[in-house]
Amino acid sequence: MIFSGRVALITGAGSAQGIGFATARLLAQQGSKIAITSTTERIQERGRELAAEGADVFAFTADLRDPARTCVLVQEVLARYGRLDILVNNAGMTQVGSPAETASQPLAELSEEQWDYGIAINLKTAFNITKAVLPFMLTANYGRIVNVSSVTGPIVSNPRETAYSAAKAGMVGLTRSLALEVARRGITVNAVAPGWIETASSTGHEIVAGKNTPVGRPGRSDEVAAAIAFLAAESASYITGQLIIVDGGNSIQEYKGPPDLYY
């Protein structure tokens, strides 16, 4: 996976322990120029960290729910680098600036505003940035789009996660339809579906769930980043419209309790 001369835009890269930042770091290590974005100014800290490691990085604050701000982001990236080869749609789950907006409750108690918010941050953000980037990829007859979905929605789900599940399942639908639209234009569109990945936002019960996967531990952000980088590589040119599950085998096991009680 050599990315020399390529330019990658990674959204949702504000957390130092998150999948977005791990992906940006890996692509930079492989030679790509990097643009990163998140909704808060902490993205500038991530930019300084990558620059200290030798990366050519551009950090930009943007709420991707706003189509106008999203277009400004893309214009700024193109003004700096003159091209945009790779888009990693990682933004979603929650926004640090609005943590109370992320609802986790039964559908019967979920307000329309909470539903709209969940769909917006997890699906509309991907739509907005993809729509803004796509014309330049079509002109170049080249592009790699990797959407960070989840096992929650497309594969499995949990109670009180209807909006999140619907949005992440929707991202897979977006992936497949767009893959067909642009397949003859040198552009691939794929998705990854992380399972229990240990990040700064992981709760105690999520860590326990990760320990009950077949691998016996939660995943790491860099392990998801490796799958993203594979799909973003020029050599992955015959893979499109696919969903790669990164969950330590959790989705294929029927029994999900403590392994010593079954295995």
Backbone as a ProteinNet text record, in pm:
[ID]
protein_1_A
[PRIMARY]
MIFSGRVALITGAGSAQGIGFATARLLAQQGSKIAITSTTERIQERGRELAAEGADVFAFTADLRDPARTCVLVQEVLARYGRLDILVNNAGMTQVGSPAETASQPLAELSEEQWDYGIAINLKTAFNITKAVLPFMLTANYGRIVNVSSVTGPIVSNPRETAYSAAKAGMVGLTRSLALEVARRGITVNAVAPGWIETASSTGHEIVAGKNTPVGRPGRSDEVAAAIAFLAAESASYITGQLIIVDGGNSIQEYKGPPDLYY
[TERTIARY]
85.1	0	89	113.9	195.7	106.6	107.9	18.5	94.3	217.8	297.6	229.6	215.6	151.4	1.8	-58	-202.7	-240.6	-364	-419.5	-543.7	-546.8	-658.8	-725.9	-858.3	-939.6	-1008.4	-983.4	-1041.5	-1128.7	-1256.2	-1347.3	-1355.5	-1400.1	-1414.7	-1282.6	-1178.7	-1044.2	-999.8	-1093.7	-1058.8	-1007.4	-1046.4	-1005.4	-869.3	-779.1	-644.9	-647.3	-753.6	-764.2	-860.9	-912.9	-1019.7	-972.8	-1068	-1041.1	-995.7	-1056	-1019.9	-874.5	-830	-691.6	-594.9	-629.3	-543.6	-529.5	-637.9	-633.9	-547.1	-563.9	-481.7	-334.2	-300.5	-160.2	-105.1	-181.3	-134	-114.5	-211.3	-198.6	-81.1	-59.5	54.8	185.4	191.8	313.1	342.2	235.9	251.7	270.6	284.6	321.4	213.9	92	-16.2	-8.4	-48	-75.7	-214.2	-232.2	-349.4	-426.7	-559	-649.4	-740.2	-752.2	-836.6	-935.5	-1049.2	-1152.1	-1230.7	-1282.8	-1378	-1456.4	-1551	-1639.6	-1581.5	-1471.8	-1413.9	-1267.9	-1215.2	-1078.8	-973.6	-1015	-914.5	-852.1	-913	-854.9	-719.4	-701.3	-571.8	-463.4	-499.1	-403.7	-361.5	-459.6	-426.4	-335.8	-362.4	-279.1	-135.3	-118.1	18	88.8	14.4	74.6	124.1	42.5	82.4	198.5	195.1	304.2	435.7	428.9	549.6	607.7	522.9	567.9	614.5	610.5	658.3	551.3	426	316.9	295.4	255.6	207	56.7	13	-124.1	-191.9	-320.1	-405.3	-523.9	-542.1	-651.7	-753.9	-881.9	-988.1	-1110.2	-1164.3	-1283.5	-1408.9	-1498.2	-1621	-1727.4	-1851	-1966.7	-2022.7	-2003.9	-2039.1	-2188.7	-2268	-2412.5	-2448.5	-2359.1	-2379.8	-2319.2	-2400.4	-2346.3	-2252.5	-2283.1	-2198.2	-2059.8	-2054.3	-1925.8	-1849.6	-1921.3	-1859	-1791.5	-1858.2	-1799.7	-1676.4	-1680.2	-1562.4	-1444.7	-1469	-1363.9	-1299.4	-1380.7	-1328.1	-1250.4	-1302	-1232	-1096.5	-1090.9	-964.9	-862.9	-908.9	-819	-763.9	-850.2	-807.1	-714.8	-741.3	-654.8	-514.9	-506	-375.6	-300.4	-372.3	-304.8	-329.8	-436.4	-463.3	-528.5	-555.9	-619.2	-680.6	-765	-824.3	-855.6	-774.8	-783.2	-862.7	-858.8	-915.2	-1005.8	-1124	-1216.5	-1252.3	-1228.8	-1267.3	-1376.3	-1497.5	-1612.5	-1622.4	-1554.9	-1552.2	-1636.8	-1676.5	-1752.9	-1883.3	-1920.7	-2046.1	-2042.2	-2139.8	-2161.8	-2202.3	-2112	-2145.8	-2056.9	-2098.7	-2018.1	-1974.3	-1844.2	-1790.6	-1856	-1887.4	-1948.6	-2094.5	-2158.4	-2300.7	-2326.4	-2259.6	-2273.7	-2414.2	-2489.7	-2623.8	-2723.6	-2685.7	-2777.9	-2790.6	-2692.3	-2695.2	-2786.1	-2896.8	-2997.7	-2976.6	-3001	-2999	-3120	-3231.2	-3355.9	-3449.6	-3555.6	-3647.2	-3709.4	-3741.6	-3800.1	-3926.9	-4007.3	-4132.2	-4109.7	-3989.3	-3957.2	-3863.8	-3828	-3733	-3807.1	-3764.1	-3829.9	-3787	-3865.9	-3831	-3697.8	-3673.3	-3548.5	-3428.7	-3444.4	-3335	-3309.5	-3417.9	-3404.2	-3330.5	-3373.5	-3311.9	-3163.9	-3131	-2991.7	-2907.1	-2958.7	-2885.1	-2860.5	-2961.4	-2946.1	-2848.7	-2857	-2773.2	-2625.2	-2587.9	-2444	-2384	-2466.3	-2413.1	-2431.2	-2522	-2547.6	-2543.1	-2609.5	-2608.9	-2469.3	-2388.3	-2251.6	-2176.8	-2194.7	-2129.1	-2182.9	-2313.1	-2372.9	-2316.4	-2311.9	-2267.6	-2123.8	-2034.1	-1893.4	-1867.6	-1936.4	-1919.2	-1966.9	-2080.3	-2134.3	-2040.3	-1974.1	-1881.7	-1752.4	-1705.4	-1578.9	-1594.8	-1707	-1724.6	-1697.1	-1740.1	-1712.2	-1564.5	-1478	-1334.3	-1277.9	-1331.4	-1290.1	-1336.4	-1456.2	-1507.9	-1424.9	-1383.3	-1297.8	-1163.3	-1111.5	-980.9	-988.4	-1109.9	-1128	-1050.5	-1051.6	-986.4	-1041.6	-1057.8	-1097.3	-1115.8	-1095.4	-1122.4	-1206.9	-1327.5	-1416	-1436.8	-1406.3	-1425.8	-1515.9	-1629.5	-1726.6	-1712.8	-1702.5	-1694.7	-1836.8	-1890	-2022.7	-2006.2	-2072.8	-2065.6	-2132.4	-2099.4	-2179.4	-2320	-2332.3	-2462.8	-2546.2	-2646	-2731.6	-2728.2	-2615.4	-2610.3	-2607	-2549	-2527.6	-2606.2	-2591.6	-2658	-2714.5	-2766.9	-2810.3	-2822.3	-2859.2	-2880.3	-3008.1	-3070.8	-3186.8	-3146.9	-3239.6	-3223.4	-3119.5	-3099	-3005.9	-3069.8	-3196.9	-3268.1	-3214.5	-3192.6	-3144.9	-3004.1	-2917.4	-2780.2	-2777.8	-2856.9	-2862	-2913.1	-3017.3	-3074	-2973.2	-2901.2	-2804.1	-2687.8	-2636	-2521.7	-2560.8	-2682.5	-2731.1	-2748	-2795.3	-2809.4	-2677.2	-2570.2	-2439	-2394.3	-2432.1	-2398.2	-2478.8	-2604.2	-2684.3	-2627.6	-2582.9	-2517.3	-2393	-2316	-2192.4	-2221.1	-2319.6	-2345.2	-2400.5	-2493.5	-2551.5	-2448.2	-2370.8	-2270.4	-2161.2	-2127	-2026.1	-2067.5	-2194.7	-2243.9	-2240.8	-2270.8	-2274.4	-2137.6	-2031.7	-1900.1	-1799.3	-1844.8	-1753.1	-1669.3	-1721.8	-1648.7	-1568.7	-1560.5	-1488.5	-1362.2	-1315.8	-1192.6	-1209.4	-1333.5	-1363	-1423.4	-1369.4	-1427.5	-1490.3	-1596.1	-1667.4	-1691.3	-1632.3	-1645.3	-1672.5	-1699.5	-1728.4	-1661.7	-1630.9	-1586.2	-1689.3	-1701.9	-1798.5	-1725.3	-1680.4	-1613.8	-1712.6	-1660.4	-1737.8	-1698.4	-1662.7	-1624.8	-1480.2	-1463	-1330.3	-1307.3	-1194.2	-1164.9	-1111	-1187.4	-1146.8	-1169.2	-1143.6	-1160.3	-1305.1	-1398.9	-1540.8	-1601.5	-1521.5	-1574.6	-1622	-1739.5	-1792.8	-1744.5	-1766.3	-1725.3	-1789.8	-1920	-1986.7	-1943.8	-1899.1	-1847.5	-1713.1	-1631.3	-1503.8	-1529.3	-1627.6	-1663.5	-1711.5	-1793.5	-1841.4	-1725	-1626.4	-1509.5	-1431.5	-1425	-1351.9	-1421.9	-1550.1	-1625.1	-1634	-1554.3	-1545.1	-1458.1	-1462.5	-1375.1	-1227.1	-1185.6	-1045.3	-1011.3	-1111.5	-1090.9	-1054	-1071.5	-1039.8	-1112.5	-1127.3	-1178.2	-1075.4	-1121.9	-1030.5	-961.9	-861.2	-789.2	-819.5	-809.3	-835.8	-742.2	-616.3	-521.5	-556	-627.4	-668.5	-779.2	-867	-968.2	-901.5	-805.4	-733.8	-665.6	-613.9	-547.3	-643.5	-766.5	-867.3	-904.9	-916.7	-949.2	-839	-713.9	-600.9	-596.4	-625.7	-629.2	-729.4	-848.8	-952.4	-920.7	-840.9	-805.4	-687.6	-622.5	-503.3	-539.1	-447.5	-467.3	-483.2	-413.7	-416.7	-547.9	-633.8	-764.1	-868.2	-826.5	-909.4	-1024.9	-1023.9	-1131.5	-1223.7	-1216	-1303.7	-1390.5	-1519	-1607.7	-1747.1	-1814.7	-1947.9	-1948.6	-1833.6	-1821.6	-1820.8	-1855.2	-1852.6	-1758.4	-1651.4	-1556.2	-1581.7	-1609.4	-1639	-1509.9	-1491.1	-1370.9	-1419.1	-1446.5	-1508.7	-1456.2	-1337.9	-1281.9	-1365.1	-1446.8	-1530.8	-1659.7	-1691.3	-1805.9	-1938.4	-1953.5	-2081.7	-2109.7	-2007.7	-2032.4	-2057.4	-2038.8	-2063.4	-2204.3	-2270.1	-2405.9	-2403.8	-2317	-2305.8	-2208.6	-2252.9	-2170.7	-2142.8	-2159.9	-2129.6	-1985.1	-1949.9	-1813.1	-1772.1	-1657.6	-1619.1	-1602.2	-1561.9	-1540.9	-1670	-1784.5	-1912.8	-1964	-1894.5	-1938.3	-1821.8	-1721.3	-1610.5	-1506.5
-118.7	0	124.2	177.3	296.7	410.1	521	631.9	758.9	744.5	860	937.8	1069.9	1155.3	1164.4	1082.9	1086.4	1185.7	1230.7	1320.1	1254.5	1241.7	1176.6	1273.3	1273.9	1351.6	1254.9	1271.3	1183	1267	1233.4	1307.9	1241.5	1318.4	1263.7	1219.2	1300.3	1261.4	1337.9	1389.2	1473.7	1401.6	1275.6	1201.6	1137	1155.7	1099.1	947.2	886.9	740.9	683.3	767.5	724.3	662.6	605.7	540.6	641.6	759.1	859.9	901.8	930.5	973.8	860.5	737.5	622.8	603.9	626.3	613.6	722.4	845.6	955.4	928.3	880.3	850.2	741.9	635.2	525.3	569.6	642	687.6	783.5	868.1	959.4	881.7	779.4	696.7	627.6	601.9	534.6	633.9	763.1	861	956.2	942.3	1030.7	1166.3	1269	1397.8	1389.2	1455.1	1430.2	1558.3	1551.1	1655.3	1588.9	1651.6	1595.7	1701.1	1654	1747.3	1689.1	1777.8	1741.9	1867.3	1855.2	1967.8	2066.4	2031.9	2120.6	2152.1	2250.5	2296.1	2193.6	2087.7	1987.3	1923.5	1940.6	1886.5	1950.7	2074.4	2140.5	2070.1	2018	1940.8	1814.7	1747.2	1626.7	1662.5	1775.6	1819.3	1843.1	1906.5	1931.1	1800.1	1704.2	1574.9	1504.2	1505.7	1442	1516	1648.2	1726.7	1697.4	1678.4	1646.4	1512.1	1425.2	1294	1297.2	1415.1	1430.5	1433	1434.9	1433.1	1570.5	1571.2	1693.3	1694.9	1775.9	1766.1	1902	1901.2	2019.7	1987.3	2063.6	2040.5	2152.4	2114.6	2211.7	2176.1	2275.4	2254.8	2272.9	2174.7	2184	2092.6	2143.3	2060.4	2012.5	1886.9	1834.7	1818.4	1849.9	1856.5	1977.8	2073.9	2199.1	2185.6	2177.2	2159.4	2271.8	2395.2	2508.2	2496.9	2466.2	2451.6	2331.7	2228.9	2110.7	2145.8	2226.1	2267.9	2354.1	2439.4	2521	2431.7	2328.7	2233.6	2174	2124.3	2061.3	2161.5	2283.3	2387.1	2420.2	2422.4	2451.5	2339.2	2215.1	2102.2	2108.3	2136.2	2143.9	2262.3	2374	2490.4	2461	2380.5	2348.6	2241.6	2136.3	2021.3	2003.5	2063.2	2053.9	1925.6	1835.6	1709.4	1648.7	1548.1	1476.9	1335.9	1242.3	1106.1	1010.5	1034.3	939	1013.9	960.1	1014.3	903.1	928.8	834.3	899.9	848.9	903.2	836.6	896.1	839.4	918.9	1040.7	1123.9	1056.1	1070	1012.2	969.9	895.8	842.8	953	1045.9	1156.9	1274.6	1393.1	1511.6	1560.7	1585.4	1629.6	1759.3	1845.7	1973	1962.8	1848.5	1831.5	1691.5	1652.1	1514.5	1479.3	1577.9	1550.6	1522.8	1555.6	1538.2	1392.3	1310.8	1170.7	1092.1	1046.6	979.7	829	767.2	622.4	582.2	563.3	531.3	459.1	397.2	323.1	411.4	351.4	426.1	498.9	437.1	499.8	631.4	648.6	769.4	863.4	825.6	903.3	1016.1	1137.8	1251.4	1260.6	1332.1	1352	1425.5	1520.1	1595.7	1504.6	1412.7	1319.7	1223.2	1177.1	1090.6	1164.4	1285.8	1363.9	1388.4	1414.4	1438	1312.9	1196.4	1072	1041.1	1063.7	1040.2	1141.4	1265.5	1371.4	1348.1	1317.8	1306.9	1177.2	1074.5	945.2	915.1	983.6	953.5	1077.5	1184.6	1304.4	1363.1	1352.9	1402.1	1331.9	1200.5	1125	1166	1187.9	1233.2	1368.5	1462.9	1598.8	1601.1	1535.6	1542.2	1461.3	1348.8	1269.1	1346.4	1411.4	1490.8	1604.3	1663.7	1774.1	1726.6	1606.8	1554	1487	1423.8	1337.2	1404.7	1528.5	1588.2	1591.2	1610.4	1616.8	1478.5	1376.3	1239.9	1198.4	1239.9	1207	1273.4	1395.2	1465.3	1395.6	1348	1281.3	1136.7	1082.1	939.9	851.3	892.5	814.2	855.4	757.4	789.9	665	682.1	576.5	637.7	586.1	630.5	513.5	534.7	430.7	486.1	423.6	465.8	381.1	447.3	375.2	357.5	239.8	204.5	142.5	33.1	-36.1	-171.8	-266.8	-388.7	-358.8	-252.5	-212.9	-149.5	-218.9	-171.7	-266.2	-276.6	-366.9	-514.8	-549.4	-689.5	-728.7	-650.5	-676.5	-544.8	-545.9	-420.2	-436.2	-327.1	-324.4	-248.1	-273.2	-191.8	-44.8	42	186.4	247.9	182.8	238.1	240.7	276.4	270.4	371.5	495.8	598.5	565.3	527.5	492.4	371	269.2	149	180.4	261.5	297.3	375.4	467.4	548.8	464.8	375.6	294.8	191.4	139.7	53.8	135	257.9	346.8	377.1	385	410.3	296	174	60.2	67	105.8	123.7	231.8	341.8	448.4	394.8	316.2	257.9	175.7	88.7	-2.9	69.4	161	232.2	320	394.1	481	399.5	285.5	200.1	163	135.4	100.8	222	338.2	459.7	495.8	472.5	525	415.7	292.3	179.5	190.6	251.2	262.8	391.5	465.4	592.3	587	468.8	456.1	483.5	484.5	516.7	393.6	355.7	247.7	304.9	239.9	282.1	159.3	157.1	43.4	90.5	-3.8	29.8	-70.3	-24.3	-113.7	-107	-218	-227	-268.2	-172	-206.7	-264.5	-352.7	-404.2	-331.6	-407.5	-346	-298.6	-170.3	-110.2	-20.5	-40.1	38.2	175.6	279.1	417	496	625.4	709.9	715.4	691	700.4	566.1	460.2	327.7	324.1	265.2	249.2	117.1	100.4	-22.5	-145.2	-137.2	-256.5	-286.1	-185.1	-210.1	-283.1	-250	-320.7	-466.8	-490.3	-627.4	-704.2	-640	-705.6	-742.2	-652.2	-680.1	-799.5	-816.4	-929.6	-1062.8	-1057.7	-1180	-1211.3	-1141.5	-1177.9	-1302.7	-1372.8	-1489	-1457	-1336.8	-1297.4	-1274.5	-1241.1	-1227	-1089	-989.2	-851.8	-756.1	-629.4	-529.9	-505	-453.7	-418.4	-285.9	-255.9	-129.8	-44.5	85.7	176.6	151.5	117.9	95.3	-30.6	-124.6	-244.1	-212.1	-120.2	-73.3	9.7	92.7	177	92.4	-24	-111.4	-158.8	-191.3	-232.4	-116.6	2.6	121.2	149.1	143	169.9	69.4	-56.1	-157.8	-120.1	-80	-43.6	86.5	172.6	301.9	292	177.5	161.7	154.3	199.6	192.6	48.2	-42.7	-183.5	-253	-190.5	-250.8	-209.5	-204.2	-146.4	-234.7	-364.4	-454.5	-489.7	-412.6	-431.5	-307.5	-322	-207.8	-253.9	-169	-200.6	-301.6	-321	-426.5	-371.4	-459.8	-428.2	-525.9	-473.2	-556.5	-540.8	-652.2	-651.7	-665.7	-576.5	-577.3	-588.4	-711.1	-727.6	-847	-896.8	-1009.2	-1135.4	-1147.5	-1265.3	-1263.9	-1151.2	-1148	-1173.9	-1123.6	-1137	-1278.3	-1365.9	-1501.9	-1600.5	-1558.2	-1651.5	-1632.1	-1743.1	-1737.5	-1708.1	-1778.8	-1758	-1643.1	-1542.9	-1424.7	-1399.1	-1500.4	-1486.1	-1518.7	-1528.6	-1564.7	-1697	-1699.9	-1819.5	-1944.2	-1928.5	-2047.9	-2120.5	-2056.3	-2121.7	-2197.9	-2189.4	-2258.6	-2323.2	-2243.3	-2292.4	-2365.2
0	0	0	-118.5	-133.9	-180.9	-107.3	-135.9	-175.2	-216.5	-254.7	-366.8	-348.1	-446.9	-433.4	-347.9	-328.1	-218.6	-223.9	-121.2	-63.8	68.3	136.4	231.6	230.4	324.2	418.2	547.1	648.4	739.9	750	836.4	973.6	1072.3	1206.6	1266.5	1248.8	1293.4	1417.9	1495.8	1609.1	1731.9	1750.4	1869.3	1848.2	1944	1933.8	1934.4	1991.8	1998.8	1896.3	1807.5	1718.7	1587.9	1516.5	1388.6	1284.6	1283.3	1184.6	1194.8	1317.1	1336.7	1307.2	1346.8	1316.2	1165.9	1092.1	947.2	885.9	933.8	883.4	906.6	1023.9	1056.7	964.4	942.7	859.5	715	660.3	521.8	506.5	607	602.6	606.2	689.1	697.1	565.1	486.9	357.5	243.1	276.3	175.2	129.6	178.8	135.7	203.9	131.9	192.6	254.9	367.9	450.3	478.5	463.2	513.5	616.4	732.1	838.4	885.7	932.7	977.9	1093.9	1178.5	1283.8	1316.9	1407.6	1437.3	1537.7	1603.4	1704.6	1671.8	1742.3	1718	1759.6	1826.6	1862.8	1740	1623.3	1500.9	1473.3	1520.2	1502.6	1583.7	1700.1	1780.7	1706.4	1645	1568.8	1450.6	1389	1277.6	1320.5	1436.3	1486.4	1520.2	1572.8	1605.3	1478.6	1373.9	1249.2	1184.5	1189.2	1131.4	1202.7	1335.4	1412.6	1372.7	1316.9	1270.5	1124.6	1065	928.8	821.7	860.3	762	700.5	575	509.1	535	631.1	680.6	682.3	649.4	655.3	743.8	852.2	946.5	933.8	931.1	905.8	990.3	1058	1141.1	1057.5	1061.3	982.5	1039.3	1043.9	1074.4	941.4	910.9	779.1	759.1	859.2	837.9	753.7	746.9	673.4	534	429.6	294.8	252.1	291.7	251.8	313.8	443.4	511	455	417.8	358.7	226.8	146.5	18	38.5	140.3	172.2	207.5	286.7	323.3	198.5	106.9	-13.7	-97.5	-109.6	-185.5	-123.9	8.6	77.3	54.9	58.9	33.8	-108.1	-204.5	-343.7	-367.1	-297.7	-312.1	-260.6	-156	-96.7	-175.3	-216.4	-276	-426	-477.7	-620.3	-666.1	-571.2	-606	-480.4	-499.8	-387	-434.8	-390.1	-442.5	-355.1	-224.4	-128.7	-31.4	-9.9	90	187.8	316.7	421.6	504.6	491.7	564.9	701.3	799.4	933.8	1033.1	998.2	1091.4	1130.4	1257.9	1303.8	1447.8	1488.6	1623.3	1719.4	1748.2	1837	1803.5	1842.8	1824.9	1962.1	1976.5	2105.1	2149.2	2052.7	2086.7	2126.6	2097.5	2129.9	2184.4	2293.6	2342.2	2386.9	2436.9	2487.6	2376.3	2252.2	2140.8	2098.4	2133.4	2092.8	2186.7	2133.6	2215.8	2216.7	2331.6	2343.7	2426.2	2357.6	2424.8	2329.1	2380.3	2293	2185.9	2073.8	1962.7	2004.8	2091.6	2134.6	2207.5	2263.3	2336.9	2260.8	2140.3	2060.8	1988.6	2010.7	1946.2	1799.5	1722.6	1582	1569.5	1658.4	1655.9	1682.5	1778	1808.7	1693.2	1632.3	1514.3	1402.9	1373.3	1266.3	1293.4	1419.1	1455.2	1432.3	1474.9	1456.5	1310	1226.7	1083.5	1023.6	1070.1	1013.7	1039.3	1164.8	1193.8	1141.9	1124	1082.1	933.8	865.9	725.7	637	679.4	595.7	582.1	687.1	677.8	564.5	553.9	446.7	310.5	301.5	175.5	134.3	228.7	195.7	145.5	217.4	177.4	50.8	34.9	-86.7	-208.3	-195.8	-307	-344.4	-243.7	-270.1	-335.4	-298.5	-349.1	-485.1	-508.2	-624.5	-759.1	-783.4	-915.1	-950.5	-852.4	-879.2	-907.9	-841.6	-871.9	-1010.8	-1047.8	-1180.4	-1289.3	-1265.3	-1362.2	-1375.3	-1262.4	-1262.1	-1308.7	-1318.3	-1349.9	-1253.4	-1127.5	-1023.2	-887.8	-800	-662.8	-580.1	-450.4	-353.2	-241.4	-224.6	-117.6	-23.5	104.1	204.8	313.9	333	433.3	559.3	672.8	799.6	852.3	829.5	878.3	1016.9	1043.5	1171.5	1153.5	1241.7	1242.1	1292.4	1372.7	1426.9	1316.7	1272.6	1163.9	1047.3	975.5	860.7	898	1015	1050.2	1175.5	1281.3	1409.1	1460.3	1582.8	1642.2	1792.7	1858.7	2002.7	2032.6	2146.4	2184.4	2197.6	2168.6	2186.5	2091.9	1978.3	1879.7	1740.9	1735.7	1607.8	1507.4	1550.4	1456.9	1409.1	1501.1	1465.3	1372	1405.4	1322.9	1183	1176.6	1046.1	962.5	1026.8	954	902.9	987.5	946.4	840.5	848.4	740.7	612.7	627.9	513.7	446.8	525.2	467.8	377.7	413.6	327.9	198.4	208.4	87.3	-3.4	56.4	-19.5	-88.8	-15.6	-69.7	-194.7	-187.3	-298.8	-421.4	-399	-512	-582.1	-503.4	-564.4	-633.3	-575.6	-639.1	-781.2	-801.2	-934.4	-1027.7	-974.4	-1056.7	-1113.3	-1035.6	-1073.6	-1107.1	-1118.5	-1136.6	-1263.9	-1367.2	-1493.7	-1503.4	-1391.6	-1391.5	-1304.7	-1275.4	-1198.3	-1050.2	-1004	-863.9	-796.9	-683.3	-604.9	-478.7	-432.8	-312.5	-226.5	-109.9	-20.2	122.5	210.1	349.8	441.7	562	668.4	780.5	851.5	961.3	1088.1	1168.4	1294.3	1395.1	1479.4	1591.4	1718	1823.3	1950.5	1943.2	1915.6	1904.1	2025.3	2091.2	2211.4	2172.6	2205.9	2182.4	2311.2	2304.5	2422.9	2468.6	2378.1	2412.7	2453	2455.8	2490.4	2635	2655.5	2790.5	2849.9	2979.8	3046	2988.1	2958.5	2905.9	2762.8	2690	2555.4	2560.9	2658.6	2676.1	2712.3	2801.1	2837.4	2714.5	2633.2	2510.9	2419.8	2410.2	2328.3	2378.1	2509.8	2567.2	2541.3	2504.3	2475.8	2327.2	2246.1	2105	2091.3	1978.8	1960.4	1978.2	1939.6	1955.2	2101.8	2181.9	2325.6	2373.9	2290.7	2329.3	2236.9	2277.6	2183.9	2073.3	1960.6	1853.3	1880.4	1799.3	1807.7	1685.1	1702	1590.5	1473.7	1501.8	1393.1	1313	1375.1	1301.8	1201.9	1237.7	1142	1033.5	1074.3	978	871.3	909.3	812.5	704.7	744.2	646.1	554.4	612	532.2	431.1	477.7	388.1	273.7	302.5	196.7	88.4	129.7	33.4	-39	24.9	-34.4	-130	-133.7	-216.4	-364.1	-447.4	-591.8	-637.6	-570.5	-610.5	-580.4	-497.6	-466.3	-570.3	-694.6	-800.4	-844.8	-808.1	-850.4	-734.2	-628.9	-513.2	-500.3	-516.4	-501.4	-459	-384.2	-334.2	-221.1	-156.2	-56.1	86.6	179.3	322.3	390.9	449.8	523	672.5	737.7	880.9	960.3	1056.1	1140.7	1285.4	1329.7	1461.7	1540.1	1504.9	1579.2	1572.1	1468.4	1451.1	1531.9	1595.3	1686.8	1615.8	1494.6	1425.5	1376.7	1374.4	1325.6	1439.1	1564.8	1675.1	1729.3	1754.2	1808.7	1958	2029.6	2173.8	2200.2	2275.2	2297.2	2445.6	2529.3	2671	2701.3	2828.9	2867.8	2803	2736.7	2660.2	2744.7	2872.4	2954.2	2987.8	2962.4	2988.6	2865	2754	2633.4	2559.4	2529.2	2447.3	2531
[MASK]
+++++++++++++++++++++++++++++++++++++++++++++++++++++++++++++++++++++++++++++++++++++++++++++++++++++++++++++++++++++++++++++++++++++++++++++++++++++++++++++++++++++++++++++++++++++++++++++++++++++++++++++++++++++++++++++++++++++++++++++++++++++++++++++++++++++++

